[in-house]
Amino acid sequence: MNVRPLISDPRAIIDRKALTLQLDALGGEGVHGSKEQRAQALVLLKAALTHGRQVVRERFQSGTPALATRQSLAFLTDQVIRLVFDFTINRVYRLPNPTAAEKLSIVAVGGYGRGEMAPFSDVDLLFLFPYKQTPWGEQVVEYMLYLLWDLGLKVGHATRSVDECIRLSLGDITIRTAILEQRWIWGDQELAAQLKSRFHLEIVAKTGPDFIEKKLAERDERHRRMGDSRYVVEPNVKEGKGGLRDLHTLVWINKYVYGIDDASELVLRGLLLPEEQRSYVQAMEFLWTVRIHLHYLANRPEERLTFDMQVEIAKAMGYADRPGRSDVERFMKKYYLVAKEVGDLTRIFAAALEERHKKKKPLAAIRAKIKRPKVLGGFDVDSGRLNAGKADLFETQPVKMLELFHVAQEHGLDIHPEALRLVRRNLKLLDGKIRNDAEANRLFLDMLCSTNDPETTLRRLNEAGVLGRFVPDFGRVVAQTQHDMYHTYTVDEHTIRAIGLLSKIESGALKEDHPLSVNVIKEVLSRRVLYVAVLLHDIAKGRGGDHSMLGEKVAEKLGPRFGLSAAETETVAWLVRWHLAMSATAFKRDIADPKTVVDFSQLVQSPERLRLLLCLTVADIRAVGPNIWNGWKGQLLRELYYRAEEYLSGGFTGRGRDQRIAETKDKVKAGLGSWSKAELDRLLKRHYENYWYSNDADAILRHAQMMREADAAGRTLTTITRPDRFRAVTEFTLYAPDHPGLFARVAGAMASAGANIVDAKIFTTNDGMALDSFYIQDMEGAAFEKPDRLKKLSLAIERALSGDLKLRSAIAPEKPGQNSRTRVFKVAPRVLVDNTASNRYTVIEVNGRDRPGFLYDVTRGLYDLNLTIGSAHIATYGERAVDVFYVQDLTGMKLTDKRRLLQIEKHLLKKIAPAADEKPVAKAASAKAA
């Protein structure tokens, strides 16, 4: 089932007739050749192969379609093999009177057998003999192989008789598939025809259902191995879901069951509709174009669309930037849309075949079929799948397309491939009239807010094209990518996963991971508001501009259409507008600073909005990717939620702050009952008020015992660690004489030991001692707790503070392999200065491309500027580092002088300046500083 374009001027690629004459001129007929003869032949053949490859490449780069290119490469390889075979049997091992056993056929198998080759594809050959191998045959095969290998061809080969091929293919599905794609190249043609005839009579005719079952199982296992999603950030063009191998599965099954060799026959046989056959050809052309570009750019058989290759191929295929979307994002959107189309084609075709040919049905499915009615909600139930029943059902009642998915969701049924096919053919009927139909919107909202696995239903709606057609704003983000290392999925896939996570939070399935959200969601007054907000939170991405603000307008438009009240629509729009506010506050601001809580609470305004925003935030972050969420983020969100809840209930006031400090001191005194009054008084006077407000009593008790023991022993450096697996951090507390640059030295030491700082609380006692708590993780985002690592960390800090450790050289450089793949990601360095976020501190936010030692460089810069750090909040979003510092000058005051602020910006930008191929952008928000 191939698409076979004609090769233009094949002799310009390779002229076999002319090369045959040149090889014949070398002489040496039948005398087993000579080293000189072989060397001369190798030079001729290598030059011809190099020339042919160059012609094919130039044609491809000049616009020759990929399907013609792959055929041209296979043609070039065919001609070279024919020349090598003729040279070998005529000039090296000539047989004047061959016996019946001394026959040899050269057969292409696998992808090469289909006549498909990428620039660096393997050459899979079958050397076919009639009975068993002969000495002459062994010599010919060996000579040919070494000559082909010396030409630089990567040849995979098997030497078998016809009987062996039949026997082995019966027991091995891989061999059977390879022989299915056999194509005679040269040698004894009758022998190849015999294999083909016997294979179809003895294997294909008797094993159709078995072959289908095994190939579909093989496909499913391959999908599982490759991540089971077509939306992975670096997809495999050949093996990934929605890639070429899925199309090959169609090829194999059609050829095996129906004997179809050409894609055009699919329509004639009634297996595909004309528009589906066009989609098949277009998908094949696009994926092969990408694959050929990959091989040429990598100069090797590369099948993975890595980040750097995505950029290069986007340019090579002519994609350009558009408002809100870069060239590479537009290219990857096309890739994912094609992968989705491949999924649609394979699902429709393969599922129908599976239903028709599967040999046995699970007992549970048989029992379920007996119990279920044959008609449900106006739809037929066919083998446990919902079908349309009438071919014109959707044409006459377009709303039934939505009802089909609604009924399937309610009753836990799958949807029949034929019904999906009908839906695809009638998508155009989901027009403005249907979009504004009250019943259609009721059905959609019911599916979205259902407690019965809304994620699966939304994914089905999206895969069928219904979701994007019914909600055109959602259609704009289908397959929309963000070219960075943070976002794992396309926008539509991320949104659907977020709905699924929200449903699991509501059901209590994620109680262990999100205890607060599971409890809070029970108090939410409007489930519809929450689910619609999650659906719409990223709906305006890729439009150019702030997607939160643009999404707010979309929500205001869609709310009434979905049947929401004015008050519900207002809340949905607010949630979309501010869906990033809670994470930005929790991760980039000091929650212990009262103004942080006041500002956030005044934005939220009500306990209901706070509950909704928490649930939305958790679902949103969890759906970004598999390794984005961790316990530390959960802890920060919980802490912000509790403090905002206290404020919104009227308990968070100035008096409340004083009262909290007093209560903390009382708890500490009670916990240190064995201490003398003099010791307690000294402890209470030793710390400033902010220390008592920012730490809970348990932490202060640990600090107190550590300080007492260190003072008694006269130690100048004391550290304690406390791993917390639930929060996924280790609290590392340091007690030492304070001095300028202490934070920078500790940050450098931690970087050299492989520890990532995610948060820090910096305190100085009134007698000049530093009491700093650093919250650290390992490189995998887990608590930094292995004993050998902690020992290495303590030693590094000790050496750094004593001056024995040269920090810059001790910090490991970025891994070369990783850097080469991700160097395409550029992050413009940026410094933002905010004097409104805190009453006591100036807040400095530093953005740049993450790298080992980034935090050390920034804190060293702050030390150079004579700034003291009150707290630090460190976050990484893929390749982007976002480090926030609460700072004061040496007199303990905020920074207000504009010239001083400009100096800070320039100096920090210099400290985080990227490599020579990136230019820093001095874009600082000093306007806020006034």
PyMOL commands that set and color helices and strands:
alter all, ss='L'
color gray80, all
select helices_A, chain A and resi 10-13+16-24+35-61+66-92+110-113+135-150+162-171+173-180+189-202+204-206+208-225+244-258+265-268+274-298+307-316+327-357+363-371+393-396+400-411+417-425+427-429+432-435+438-449+454-463+466-470+472-475+491-507+515-523+527-536+547-562+566-577+581-588+594-604+607-622+631-648+654-671+677-686+689-694+697-713+742-752+787-802+807-810+816-822+854-864+898-911+926-929
alter helices_A, ss='H'
color red, helices_A
select strands_A, chain A and resi 105-108+123-129+155-161+183-187+375-376+379-382+385-387+414-415+718-724+729-737+756-764+769-777+830-834+842-849+868-877+880-888
alter strands_A, ss='S'
color yellow, strands_A
deselect
rebuild
show_as cartoon
